[in-house]
Amino acid sequence: MAKHKRKPMRRPKKNRTDRSEVLQTLLIINAILVTVKTILEIIEKLS
């Protein structure tokens, strides 16, 4: 186990965690939208 190579990142003050959380939620929303879009396209092709 290489524990010394990478220390667990200490959470910086709110600013950074908030930004990364927002980015994560945006990525998730984006992925959901893309999935819905492709599903709708597939349904259109099938019907």
Residue pairs with C-beta under 8 A, 6 or more apart in sequence:
11 17
